[in-house]
Amino acid sequence: MADSPVLVITALGDVTADLVLSELYGRGVPAVQLDPAVDFPEHARMSVRVGEAPFTGDLSTASRSVGLSAVRSVYWRRPTPYGDPRQGESLQRVSPSNSHAPDTRGC
């Protein structure tokens, strides 16, 4: 487990996440930083395989690659909201904080 990385999902330049990354590195814990809205699809690639066993796959960023089944934990802290920068601010942005589906269980 000592070689298992922490996946840090955050906006680049997030001071708090930078402190967490510094602490992880200081403790010898490998980490991979990703900002999905900025990194995909030009600077990062991911493939995932889901089956009977736990999911597997690979994540490659501009500086690192990691097998997803090796990730020990995920630290999620305010990544850049999703959107198509070619559409400008008028595009409805989708992110985990505003992408809740309506509850239809009582219908």
Rosetta blueprint (number, residue, H / E / L):
1 M L
2 A L
3 D L
4 S L
5 P L
6 V E
7 L E
8 V E
9 I E
10 T E
11 A L
12 L L
13 G L
14 D L
15 V H
16 T H
17 A H
18 D H
19 L H
20 V H
21 L H
22 S H
23 E H
24 L H
25 Y H
26 G H
27 R L
28 G L
29 V L
30 P L
31 A E
32 V E
33 Q E
34 L E
35 D L
36 P H
37 A H
38 V H
39 D H
40 F L
41 P L
42 E L
43 H L
44 A L
45 R E
46 M E
47 S E
48 V E
49 R E
50 V L
51 G L
52 E L
53 A L
54 P L
55 F L
56 T E
57 G E
58 D E
59 L E
60 S E
61 T L
62 A L
63 S L
64 R L
65 S E
66 V E
67 G E
68 L H
69 S H
70 A H
71 V L
72 R L
73 S E
74 V E
75 Y E
76 W E
77 R E
78 R L
79 P L
80 T L
81 P L
82 Y L
83 G L
84 D L
85 P H
86 R H
87 Q H
88 G H
89 E H
90 S H
91 L L
92 Q L
93 R L
94 V L
95 S L
96 P L
97 S L
98 N L
99 S L
100 H L
101 A L
102 P L
103 D L
104 T L
105 R L
106 G L
107 C L
